[in-house]
Amino acid sequence: MSPHSCANLADRQARCSVLLNYQVGDIFHFLPTYEAFVTDASSFESALRAWAAVFLRRSVREFIRTMKDAGLSASQLNTMMRLHYRGSCAISEVGDDLGVTPAAASQMVERLVQQGLIERGEDPQDRRLRPIRLTPHGKALIARGVEARVAWIEGLRDALPPKERSRAAQILERLTEAVRHLEAEELHKSGEPS
């Protein structure tokens, strides 16, 4: 065996060791047809990129379709999702989030108010402030979009046999754990609070 081939073997073994430490090697058992392909880091990355692209496109498609059917623009959807996840806020915060002027944010909010999707409230501490929040109709629209997304995920779950589902869950949990670890390291290095 030449020194060059030994170096390649050592390199492959090191890459495999890293993958096994992250239990990424488990993916080989999850999709037998990929066994021949997922043998090194580059093919793992390629498979992961392909999965991420398909997952993002498919899991969001029905949600976006529901919102488009309601006639919402991307900015309006962004505003409603901001209110859904973070609660009521001032119109100026919406403008800051979207990177638009206060006047543009106010006009967009007014259209959502006219559609009955959001409402203006009053701040008991400062009557000059008029925070906006989702109406029951707005909450129901977001819930329909979320239901459409969940239905796709349930369909994917049902397409896999139970044993593969269990294995996929383990792999996805480990990948999620690895991502959280990397994010924590990045935050630590940057000095940002976690």
C-alpha positions as CSV (number, residue, x, y, z in Angstrom):
1,M,0.0,0.0,0.0
2,S,1.5,3.4,-1.0
3,P,1.9,6.2,1.6
4,H,-0.6,8.2,-0.5
5,S,-3.4,5.5,-0.2
6,C,-2.7,5.3,3.6
7,A,-3.2,9.0,3.9
8,N,-6.5,8.7,2.0
9,L,-7.6,5.8,4.2
10,A,-6.7,7.8,7.4
11,D,-8.6,10.8,6.1
12,R,-11.7,8.7,5.4
13,Q,-11.4,7.0,8.8
14,A,-11.2,10.4,10.5
15,R,-14.2,11.7,8.6
16,C,-16.1,8.5,9.5
17,S,-15.1,8.9,13.1
18,V,-16.5,12.5,13.1
19,L,-19.7,11.3,11.5
20,L,-20.1,8.5,14.0
21,N,-19.5,10.8,16.9
22,Y,-22.5,12.8,15.8
23,Q,-24.4,9.6,15.0
24,V,-24.8,10.8,11.5
25,G,-23.8,7.4,10.3
26,D,-27.3,6.3,11.4
27,I,-28.7,7.9,8.3
28,F,-27.1,5.0,6.3
29,H,-29.6,2.6,8.0
30,F,-32.5,5.0,7.5
31,L,-32.4,5.1,3.7
32,P,-30.9,1.9,2.4
33,T,-30.9,3.3,-1.2
34,Y,-28.5,6.0,-0.1
35,E,-26.1,3.6,1.5
36,A,-23.7,3.8,-1.4
37,F,-23.9,7.5,-1.6
38,V,-23.6,8.7,2.0
39,T,-20.1,7.5,2.7
40,D,-18.3,10.8,3.3
41,A,-18.9,14.3,4.4
42,S,-19.5,15.8,1.0
43,S,-22.3,13.3,0.1
44,F,-23.8,13.8,3.6
45,E,-23.8,17.5,3.0
46,S,-25.4,17.0,-0.4
47,A,-28.1,14.8,1.0
48,L,-28.8,17.2,3.8
49,R,-29.0,20.2,1.4
50,A,-31.4,18.3,-0.8
51,W,-33.6,17.3,2.2
52,A,-33.6,20.9,3.6
53,A,-34.6,22.3,0.2
54,V,-37.5,19.8,-0.2
55,F,-38.6,20.2,3.4
56,L,-38.7,24.0,3.3
57,R,-40.4,24.1,-0.1
58,R,-43.1,21.5,0.7
59,S,-43.7,22.3,4.4
60,V,-44.3,26.0,3.7
61,R,-46.1,25.7,0.3
62,E,-49.5,25.0,1.7
63,F,-49.2,27.7,4.3
64,I,-48.2,30.2,1.7
65,R,-51.0,29.1,-0.6
66,T,-53.6,29.6,2.3
67,M,-52.2,33.1,2.9
68,K,-52.2,34.0,-0.9
69,D,-55.8,32.7,-1.2
70,A,-56.6,35.3,1.5
71,G,-55.0,38.0,-0.6
72,L,-52.1,38.7,1.7
73,S,-48.9,40.3,0.5
74,A,-45.5,39.1,1.9
75,S,-45.3,42.2,4.1
76,Q,-48.8,41.6,5.5
77,L,-48.1,37.9,6.1
78,N,-44.8,38.9,7.8
79,T,-46.7,41.4,10.1
80,M,-49.4,38.8,11.0
81,M,-46.8,36.2,11.8
82,R,-44.9,38.7,13.9
83,L,-48.1,39.4,15.9
84,H,-48.8,35.7,16.1
85,Y,-45.5,34.8,17.6
86,R,-44.6,37.9,19.6
87,G,-47.9,39.4,20.4
88,S,-49.1,43.0,20.1
89,C,-46.8,45.8,19.1
90,A,-46.7,49.4,17.9
91,I,-46.9,50.1,14.2
92,S,-43.4,51.6,14.3
93,E,-42.1,48.1,15.3
94,V,-43.7,46.6,12.3
95,G,-42.0,49.3,10.1
96,D,-38.7,48.5,11.8
97,D,-39.2,44.7,11.2
98,L,-40.1,45.2,7.5
99,G,-37.5,48.0,6.9
100,V,-40.2,50.4,5.7
101,T,-41.2,54.0,6.6
102,P,-43.7,54.5,9.4
103,A,-46.1,55.8,6.8
104,A,-45.8,52.7,4.6
105,A,-46.2,50.5,7.7
106,S,-49.3,52.4,8.8
107,Q,-50.9,52.0,5.3
108,M,-50.2,48.3,5.3
109,V,-51.7,48.0,8.8
110,E,-54.7,49.9,7.8
111,R,-55.4,47.4,5.0
112,L,-55.2,44.6,7.5
113,V,-57.5,46.4,9.8
114,Q,-60.0,46.9,6.9
115,Q,-59.8,43.1,6.2
116,G,-60.7,42.4,9.8
117,L,-57.4,40.6,10.4
118,I,-55.8,42.9,13.0
119,E,-57.1,45.6,15.3
120,R,-55.8,48.7,17.0
121,G,-55.9,48.7,20.8
122,E,-55.2,51.2,23.5
123,D,-52.3,51.2,26.0
124,P,-53.8,51.8,29.5
125,Q,-50.5,53.4,30.6
126,D,-50.2,55.7,27.5
127,R,-53.4,56.5,25.6
128,R,-51.3,57.9,22.7
129,L,-50.0,54.4,21.9
130,R,-52.2,52.2,19.8
131,P,-50.7,48.7,19.7
132,I,-52.0,46.4,17.0
133,R,-52.9,42.7,17.5
134,L,-54.5,39.9,15.6
135,T,-58.3,39.7,15.7
136,P,-60.0,36.3,16.1
137,H,-60.4,36.3,12.3
138,G,-56.7,36.9,11.9
139,K,-55.8,34.2,14.4
140,A,-58.1,31.8,12.6
141,L,-56.4,32.5,9.2
142,I,-53.0,31.8,10.7
143,A,-54.3,28.6,12.3
144,R,-55.6,27.5,8.9
145,G,-52.2,28.1,7.4
146,V,-50.5,26.2,10.2
147,E,-53.0,23.3,9.8
148,A,-52.1,23.1,6.1
149,R,-48.4,22.8,6.9
150,V,-49.1,20.2,9.7
151,A,-51.1,18.1,7.2
152,W,-48.1,17.9,4.9
153,I,-45.9,16.8,7.7
154,E,-48.4,14.2,8.8
155,G,-48.7,12.9,5.3
156,L,-44.9,12.5,5.2
157,R,-45.0,10.7,8.5
158,D,-47.6,8.3,7.3
159,A,-45.6,7.6,4.1
160,L,-42.9,5.9,6.2
161,P,-43.2,2.6,7.9
162,P,-43.1,2.8,11.7
163,K,-39.6,1.5,12.0
164,E,-38.2,4.0,9.6
165,R,-40.2,6.8,11.3
166,S,-38.6,5.9,14.6
167,R,-35.1,5.9,13.1
168,A,-35.7,9.1,11.2
169,A,-36.9,10.8,14.5
170,Q,-33.7,9.7,16.2
171,I,-31.5,11.1,13.4
172,L,-33.4,14.4,13.2
173,E,-33.2,14.8,17.0
174,R,-29.5,14.3,16.8
175,L,-29.1,16.7,14.0
176,T,-31.2,19.3,15.9
177,E,-29.0,18.7,18.9
178,A,-25.8,19.3,16.8
179,V,-27.3,22.5,15.4
180,R,-28.2,23.8,18.8
181,H,-24.6,23.0,20.0
182,L,-23.1,24.9,17.0
183,E,-25.5,27.9,17.6
184,A,-24.5,28.0,21.3
185,E,-20.8,28.0,20.3
186,E,-21.4,30.8,17.8
187,L,-23.2,32.9,20.4
188,H,-20.5,32.2,22.9
189,K,-17.8,33.3,20.5
190,S,-19.7,36.4,19.5
191,G,-20.4,37.4,23.1
192,E,-24.2,37.7,22.4
193,P,-26.5,36.5,25.1
194,S,-28.2,33.1,24.4
